[in-house]
């Protein structure tokens, strides 16, 4: 199934993986980024969501607005759009790394924990996975370089969650599902970011790339293989560990199923076999090894990246938490050993100031709800469908809030403006503002 060997790497061998990227996607991104129409790809990708969506020159052409004349494209524009569409068509037709039908069933099975407890998984993703990701110095230089996390935090965070929802959807790998296209789009976004950063190195005068810092090769190459598996583990290892820290009931089999699902997703995102574990124990050990190199005191990015995430949580939750309440949620989903060295010293979040009362209240309500539903199931007994509906009620308020934020801050499809630069971000922001005005 896998040729995972990272546990046998010496420190020197392990470091070489900071200088390996994703050759297939990078070759495509290099051609795209050299086109003077490269940021239009952002607009085009919004039209590629399922297998039923065509990939041809039409994805680059927008219909005229009501009451305005039709848009006329020059022959040069049409030729370039056609060339870009051909490149994208070749890229999206390459399914060689995608999960096989049998592996898709593993992903569906593993993703059941996410579908049973979506709000718990999303909270774990927000207050554990993403915060620990933002505490990693070398990996976060990419986020600082593109600037869009600090400038558009809601959109970037919600797009990350949209990706997880797409790949965990039980119908995600069906022809009408979004899993395959979302994976391919994220892989391409990573490659485009790499291409922009490296192109800026080669030509510092290129202003269209919108890269805000000079890349230091001591950090490794941007979004390298180490960073890629580190990010995949924030969706797998860290979500699982967040649920365990919050005292959710998660069986060992469920843990292994969920982890293996993300192994396959990681492969499809371009993570190479030697650094892509197949078991939770291997993955956790690898993540700890990466953290030991990434979590450093004096990280200048930690606090700057943590603040937008806390503001996002403030708006996402179906009540208005203060800082002490938010700290209680963060504390609930994280291990005590990380409170001081990661959250306080790197992220500037002193969890000693967490509200004890609010933390107890959250745990009590969570425990009470599960016990109540389980009791009713034994007493009535209710069928599995009714049981699932009652559990879903617990998640309803937060999920509705996230849906509202998604509609307000992003488009309806997974895109992420970071891959394409400021023109795409500004264009999308104008579209968002128009949507707000019509609501």
BELFENUR-V110365 format. One record per residue. N is the residue number from 1. RES is the residue in one letter. PSI is psi as a letter, one per 40 degrees, with the letter a starting at -180 (NA if undefined). Layout:
N/RES/PSI ; N/RES/PSI
//
This chain:
1/X/d ; 2/X/i ; 3/X/f ; 4/X/h ; 5/X/e ; 6/X/d ; 7/X/e ; 8/X/e ; 9/X/h ; 10/X/i ; 11/X/d ; 12/X/d ; 13/X/d ; 14/X/d ; 15/X/d ; 16/X/d ; 17/X/e ; 18/X/e ; 19/X/e ; 20/X/h ; 21/X/b ; 22/X/g ; 23/X/d ; 24/X/d ; 25/X/d ; 26/X/d ; 27/X/d ; 28/X/d ; 29/X/d ; 30/X/d ; 31/X/d ; 32/X/d ; 33/X/d ; 34/X/e ; 35/X/i ; 36/X/e ; 37/X/e ; 38/X/d ; 39/X/e ; 40/X/e ; 41/X/d ; 42/X/d ; 43/X/d ; 44/X/d ; 45/X/d ; 46/X/e ; 47/X/e ; 48/X/g ; 49/X/d ; 50/X/i ; 51/X/e ; 52/X/e ; 53/X/h ; 54/X/i ; 55/X/g ; 56/X/a ; 57/X/d ; 58/X/d ; 59/X/e ; 60/X/e ; 61/X/h ; 62/X/i ; 63/X/i ; 64/X/i ; 65/X/i ; 66/X/h ; 67/X/e ; 68/X/i ; 69/X/i ; 70/X/i ; 71/X/h ; 72/X/h ; 73/X/i ; 74/X/i ; 75/X/d ; 76/X/d ; 77/X/d ; 78/X/d ; 79/X/d ; 80/X/d ; 81/X/d ; 82/X/d ; 83/X/d ; 84/X/d ; 85/X/d ; 86/X/d ; 87/X/d ; 88/X/d ; 89/X/d ; 90/X/d ; 91/X/d ; 92/X/d ; 93/X/e ; 94/X/h ; 95/X/f ; 96/X/d ; 97/X/e ; 98/X/i ; 99/X/h ; 100/X/i ; 101/X/d ; 102/X/d ; 103/X/d ; 104/X/d ; 105/X/d ; 106/X/d ; 107/X/d ; 108/X/d ; 109/X/d ; 110/X/d ; 111/X/e ; 112/X/d ; 113/X/d ; 114/X/d ; 115/X/d ; 116/X/d ; 117/X/g ; 118/X/d ; 119/X/d ; 120/X/d ; 121/X/d ; 122/X/d ; 123/X/d ; 124/X/d ; 125/X/d ; 126/X/d ; 127/X/e ; 128/X/c ; 129/X/d ; 130/X/d ; 131/X/d ; 132/X/d ; 133/X/d ; 134/X/e ; 135/X/e ; 136/X/h ; 137/X/d ; 138/X/d ; 139/X/d ; 140/X/e ; 141/X/d ; 142/X/d ; 143/X/d ; 144/X/d ; 145/X/d ; 146/X/d ; 147/X/e ; 148/X/e ; 149/X/d ; 150/X/d ; 151/X/d ; 152/X/g ; 153/X/d ; 154/X/d ; 155/X/d ; 156/X/d ; 157/X/d ; 158/X/d ; 159/X/d ; 160/X/d ; 161/X/d ; 162/X/d ; 163/X/d ; 164/X/d ; 165/X/d ; 166/X/d ; 167/X/d ; 168/X/e ; 169/X/h ; 170/X/d ; 171/X/e ; 172/X/d ; 173/X/e ; 174/X/i ; 175/X/d ; 176/X/e ; 177/X/i ; 178/X/e ; 179/X/d ; 180/X/d ; 181/X/d ; 182/X/d ; 183/X/d ; 184/X/d ; 185/X/d ; 186/X/d ; 187/X/d ; 188/X/d ; 189/X/d ; 190/X/d ; 191/X/d ; 192/X/d ; 193/X/d ; 194/X/d ; 195/X/d ; 196/X/d ; 197/X/d ; 198/X/d ; 199/X/d ; 200/X/d ; 201/X/d ; 202/X/d ; 203/X/g ; 204/X/e ; 205/X/e ; 206/X/h ; 207/X/d ; 208/X/e ; 209/X/d ; 210/X/f ; 211/X/h ; 212/X/e ; 213/X/i ; 214/X/h ; 215/X/h ; 216/X/h ; 217/X/e ; 218/X/e ; 219/X/e ; 220/X/i ; 221/X/i ; 222/X/h ; 223/X/f ; 224/X/a ; 225/X/d ; 226/X/d ; 227/X/d ; 228/X/d ; 229/X/d ; 230/X/d ; 231/X/d ; 232/X/d ; 233/X/d ; 234/X/d ; 235/X/d ; 236/X/c ; 237/X/d ; 238/X/d ; 239/X/d ; 240/X/d ; 241/X/d ; 242/X/d ; 243/X/d ; 244/X/d ; 245/X/d ; 246/X/e ; 247/X/f ; 248/X/i ; 249/X/h ; 250/X/h ; 251/X/i ; 252/X/d ; 253/X/d ; 254/X/d ; 255/X/d ; 256/X/d ; 257/X/d ; 258/X/d ; 259/X/d ; 260/X/d ; 261/X/d ; 262/X/d ; 263/X/d ; 264/X/d ; 265/X/d ; 266/X/d ; 267/X/d ; 268/X/d ; 269/X/e ; 270/X/e ; 271/X/h ; 272/X/i ; 273/X/d ; 274/X/e ; 275/X/e ; 276/X/g ; 277/X/i ; 278/X/e ; 279/X/i ; 280/X/d ; 281/X/d ; 282/X/d ; 283/X/d ; 284/X/d ; 285/X/d ; 286/X/d ; 287/X/d ; 288/X/d ; 289/X/d ; 290/X/d ; 291/X/d ; 292/X/d ; 293/X/d ; 294/X/d ; 295/X/h ; 296/X/i ; 297/X/i ; 298/X/e ; 299/X/h ; 300/X/e ; 301/X/d ; 302/X/d ; 303/X/d ; 304/X/d ; 305/X/d ; 306/X/d ; 307/X/d ; 308/X/d ; 309/X/d ; 310/X/d ; 311/X/d ; 312/X/d ; 313/X/d ; 314/X/d ; 315/X/d ; 316/X/d ; 317/X/i ; 318/X/f ; 319/X/i ; 320/X/g ; 321/X/i ; 322/X/a ; 323/X/d ; 324/X/d ; 325/X/d ; 326/X/d ; 327/X/d ; 328/X/d ; 329/X/d ; 330/X/d ; 331/X/d ; 332/X/d ; 333/X/e ; 334/X/i ; 335/X/i ; 336/X/d ; 337/X/e ; 338/X/e ; 339/X/d ; 340/X/d ; 341/X/d ; 342/X/d ; 343/X/d ; 344/X/d ; 345/X/d ; 346/X/d ; 347/X/e ; 348/X/f ; 349/X/h ; 350/X/g ; 351/X/e ; 352/X/e ; 353/X/e ; 354/X/i ; 355/X/h ; 356/X/d ; 357/X/d ; 358/X/d ; 359/X/d ; 360/X/d ; 361/X/d ; 362/X/d ; 363/X/d ; 364/X/d ; 365/X/d ; 366/X/d ; 367/X/d ; 368/X/d ; 369/X/d ; 370/X/d ; 371/X/d ; 372/X/d ; 373/X/d ; 374/X/d ; 375/X/d ; 376/X/d ; 377/X/d ; 378/X/d ; 379/X/d ; 380/X/d ; 381/X/i ; 382/X/i ; 383/X/i ; 384/X/d ; 385/X/d ; 386/X/d ; 387/X/d ; 388/X/d ; 389/X/d ; 390/X/d ; 391/X/d ; 392/X/d ; 393/X/d ; 394/X/d ; 395/X/e ; 396/X/d ; 397/X/d ; 398/X/d ; 399/X/d ; 400/X/d ; 401/X/d ; 402/X/d ; 403/X/d ; 404/X/d ; 405/X/d ; 406/X/d ; 407/X/d ; 408/X/d ; 409/X/e ; 410/X/i ; 411/X/a ; 412/X/e ; 413/X/i ; 414/X/h ; 415/X/d ; 416/X/h ; 417/X/e ; 418/X/d ; 419/X/e ; 420/X/e ; 421/X/a ; 422/X/d ; 423/X/d ; 424/X/d ; 425/X/d ; 426/X/d ; 427/X/d ; 428/X/d ; 429/X/d ; 430/X/d ; 431/X/d ; 432/X/d ; 433/X/d ; 434/X/d ; 435/X/d ; 436/X/d ; 437/X/d ; 438/X/e ; 439/X/NA
//
